[in-house]
Amino acid sequence: MRRDEVDQRALDGLRGLNAESGLSVLAELKGSSIQSVSNKSAYMCGIMKSLRQKAAAGLLAETTKRPGPDEAKLKVKCCLIWLFIELGSYLSWKFTMRSFPYLK
């Protein structure tokens, strides 16, 4: 779709959406075959209208962000993994030194 195929009303409607909804509209436009559509602006406005209706009916997924992983727990896990790796390296080194005393 080219810029000259869309009128100002459709562009204003797209600008009025939040980022997630706007990307949803653009993805639907990209996924559809619109070469045979004579009024691409009206088609785009129809997509935005159905999106607003779904949002009003509560059919869309929540747009609130889910909480991410707890950073403190991730740091502890990373430290434990590092500790086990280092401990494993140290123990294998000690085992090697005991098995081959001439390497000391």
N, C-alpha and C positions, 0 to 999 in steps of 0.2 A: 504494500500500500504506500502510495506516495503522499506527500504533504498536501499537494493540491487537490487530492481526492477527498479530503476531510474538511468540513466547514468549521467555522469558529465555535459554533454551539457545541459540537462534539468535542473539540479540544478543551473548551472550558469545563465541560462535564468530566472529562478525564482528569483535568487539573484539580477538580473538586474532590476527587477520591483520595483515600489514603494510599500509601505506597503499595501495600499488599493487594488492595483491590485493583489499583491501576495496573499492576503487573499481571493480575488475573485476567483482566480485560484484554491486555495486549497478548497474553499467551493464547487466549481463546481466539483472537483475531488471527494470530500466526498459525494456529492449528486448523483453521477452517479454510475452505476453498472459496475465496471471495472474488475471484476473477469474473464470475457471472453476475455478481451483485451490482445493480445499477446505482443505488444510492448507498455508498459505503458509510457515510456519516450517520444515516438513519439506522443502518445495521449496527454500527458501533454504539449508538445511543440505546438501541434495543438490548444489547448485551449489558450495558451499564444499568438499565432499568431492571432487568431480571436479577442482576446482582444485588441491587438495592432492595428489591422485593424479598429475595431470599434472606438478606440480612435482617430485614424487618420481621420476617416470620421466624427468625432464629434458626434457620436451616444451615447457616454457615458455621464453620468451626470457630471457636473462640479466637479472637485476634490478640488476646493478651499473651505475653511471653510466659512460657513456663520457666520456672526457676532452673538455672543450670546446676551443674555439680558444685558441691561445697568445696571451695578452694583449699580450706584447711585440711579436709580429708584427703584431697588429691596430693597435697604436699607431704602428708604423713605417708601415704601409700608410696609415693616416689622415693622418699627417704628410706623406707623399709626395703623396697626393691634394690635400691643402691647398696644398702647395708648387706643384704643377702648376696649380692653379686660380689662385693668386696670381700665378704667373709668367705664365700666360696673360693675366690681366687687365692686368698691367704691360706685357707686349709689345703687347697690343692698344691700350693707352693711348699707348705710344711710337709705334706705327704711326700712330695718329690724329694725334698731335702733328706727326709728320713730313709727313703728307699735308696737314694743314691748319695751316700755321705761324701763321696769324693767330689761332688759338685760344690761343696761349701767353700 
